[in-house]
Amino acid sequence: MVRISKSWYYLMAMGLIVGIGGHLMFNGAVDEILEFIGFMEFIGALVCGLTGLIIKYLRKKKGLLH
């Protein structure tokens, strides 16, 4: 079975916390910056996690992983 590493889940959770927390707790430019940083962190962790998942799946399919 191929799974996404827990590290990517933690980074996605931190991104959501920063993005939503920034939206709820701040106003003005700080709000926009924290939303952007948080959601870019979430998207980046999601893309990296899924890319790693695809690479692991392909290696397993070829028999390169044990």
Number of C-alpha atoms within 10 A of each C-alpha: 5 11 12 16 12 10 11 19 15 13 19 22 16 17 24 20 17 20 23 16 15 20 19 11 9 13 10 8 9 13 17 15 13 20 23 17 16 25 19 16 20 23 16 16 21 17 13 13 21 16 13 17 16 15 13 18 17 13 13 14 10 9 9 10 10 5
